[in-house]
Amino acid sequence: MNSSLKHIVLQLEDLTKQDISIGMGLDLLESSAKTRKDLIMINVMRDSLNEVLFEESQCLN
């Protein structure tokens, strides 16, 4: 796994262990992103999360 991606995932895991939602964790990571590459990875993660949540809501209806 790319070291930047691994670092972002570990940070997000740490935030969620502190009872911060994934969405809020992604917001925090986005605001502190140091490179465009990190910003892109964070936003891809956010898009993937939103897609999963949308699909899940479709299954419940």
C-alpha positions as CSV (number, residue, x, y, z in Angstrom):
1,M,0.0,0.0,0.0
2,N,1.2,3.5,-0.8
3,S,2.8,5.0,2.3
4,S,0.7,8.2,2.0
5,L,-2.5,6.1,1.8
6,K,-1.4,3.9,4.6
7,H,-0.8,7.0,6.8
8,I,-4.2,8.5,5.9
9,V,-5.9,5.2,6.8
10,L,-4.1,5.0,10.1
11,Q,-5.0,8.6,10.9
12,L,-8.7,7.9,10.1
13,E,-8.7,4.8,12.2
14,D,-7.3,6.8,15.1
15,L,-9.9,9.4,14.7
16,T,-12.8,6.9,14.6
17,K,-11.4,5.3,17.8
18,Q,-12.0,8.7,19.4
19,D,-15.7,8.5,18.5
20,I,-15.2,10.9,15.5
21,S,-17.4,9.9,12.6
22,I,-15.8,8.8,9.4
23,G,-17.2,11.9,7.6
24,M,-15.9,14.3,10.2
25,G,-12.5,12.4,10.2
26,L,-12.3,12.9,6.5
27,D,-13.1,16.6,6.9
28,L,-10.3,16.9,9.5
29,L,-7.8,15.0,7.3
30,E,-8.8,17.1,4.3
31,S,-8.2,20.3,6.2
32,S,-4.7,19.2,7.2
33,A,-3.6,17.5,3.9
34,K,-0.1,18.5,3.0
35,T,-0.1,17.5,-0.7
36,R,-2.6,17.4,-3.6
37,K,-2.0,13.6,-3.7
38,D,-3.2,13.3,-0.1
39,L,-6.2,15.6,-0.8
40,I,-7.2,13.5,-3.9
41,M,-6.9,10.2,-1.9
42,I,-9.0,11.7,1.0
43,N,-11.7,12.8,-1.5
44,V,-11.7,9.5,-3.3
45,M,-12.3,7.9,0.2
46,R,-15.1,10.3,0.8
47,D,-16.7,9.6,-2.6
48,S,-16.5,5.8,-1.9
49,L,-18.0,6.2,1.5
50,N,-20.9,8.3,0.1
51,E,-21.4,5.7,-2.6
52,V,-21.6,2.9,-0.1
53,L,-24.0,4.8,2.1
54,F,-26.2,5.6,-0.9
55,E,-26.3,2.0,-2.0
56,E,-27.0,0.9,1.5
57,S,-29.9,3.3,1.8
58,Q,-31.3,2.0,-1.5
59,C,-31.3,-1.5,-0.2
60,L,-33.2,-0.5,2.9
61,N,-36.0,1.1,0.8
